[in-house]
């Protein structure tokens, strides 16, 4: 395998301190239990603490070290080409409410940074969605008109600071970018100052709803709480059947140090070339870190190393990149109607809540989720919360997305089992390679490490039984159906799975 560009780590993870909160070691009680320590979970707990509730945060690994630690950290109301789609799929009022609530999240972040006095590299910057194909100019014109009708200060741009021409772009000023870990670590510290508790290395595997609710952890300890918020990115409980309405995708990131005058001040994105997103962040010795994201694919469906190579080549073609400092990947979930699910967990829920389906825009949606859920849990639910309600049904809007998601899952569940693996034996694996092979009649995920040792686990995802695929860049087993990810020994890296892949003895 060719060397990948830069260190295999997120800049946000590498440039902020690690955490060491304790695990839950015995049965505890809480006012509110927030499951998940990413931006949605930490923001929800913080807003609840400010509102007088006493939350605890339960994180399976370390807080702010999952999807939130691997974001690109744009905080923008301009979510690619969203407003014309919302206006045509729903109506002008839904587009207006979406714009209003997303911009409120941007401003809430700015106010909180000032309130806490945290150094999180907060910068105001304009946000652009652009096209280079002249045939797509009409889509930009329609988006500008829809965004302005929704109340945003949007404008049409032809000239940008990008080092290549664009056919057209929509520009929205006074958006933001920041260091997400530094910001959320400040919120976590403030949570402790307010008497709330954070528990790490505490994987929640069971939920019993009631008054109160009971959570069961992997260690067997229980957490009893009046209310439970499920903020695990992809819900780890299937009772709401959201797995049928969430479509996971994974994007790659490369980052390189460049001179400040070569780094764009704005934030840019296009859906062309399978997504290209560009921003920069303060770095070392007066330089900026150029952060380029793209190559969007479903987990476990395309060679990851090859996609990193394409993304790095695009960066070198357009920017004065000498070498890369980092590479990483981010994962998120889309909903069929392009609106997040934030609110009651399912139609019968009274004390369980969820935040998921952020569609790649987790920074504004995570902040928004915290504000909305805190309001709902304290009895002051705003009217605009209805557009994010997970219980909503929009059959005509969702039909195509639901059918596509269901077809994909069926295809992987059935076809993957019928497709030859092209690897007959573990003896065929070179160091650093993995493959799903047949072993004693069962599909087995086998990896040979750099020292030549074999690691074998069941290839059947413990969530709903799809077959995993080898991720050649991150050396993990990824499920193409619902996005669960496992390390080479089967431990869960990313839900919705909560139990590891079963170990397999290869034997003779």
Secondary structure, 3 states (H helix, E strand, C coil): CCCCCCEECCHHHHCCCCCCCCCCCCCEEEEEEEECCCHHHHHHHHHHHHCCCCEEEECCCCCCCCHHHHCCCEECCCCCCCHHHHHHHCCHHHHHHHHHHHHHHHHHHHHHHHHHCCCCCCEEEEEEEEECCHHHHHHHHHHHHHHHHCCCCEEEECCCCCCCCCCEEEEEEEEEECCHHHHHHHHHHHHHHCCCEEECCCCEEEEECCCCEEEEECCCCEEEEEEEEECCCCCCCCCCCHHHCEEEEEEEEEEEEECHHHCCCCEEEECHHHCEEEEEEECCCCCEEEEEEEEEECCCCCCHHHHHHHHHHHHHHHCCCCCCCEEEEEEEEEECCCCCEEEECCCCCCCEEEEECCCCCHHHHHHHHHHHHHHHHCCCCCHHHHHHCCCCCCHHHHHHHHHHHHHHHHHHHHHHHHCCCCCCCHHHCCCCEEEEEEECCEEEEEEECCCCCEEEEECECCCCCCEEEEECCCCEEEECCCCCEECCCCCEEECCCCCCCCECCCCC
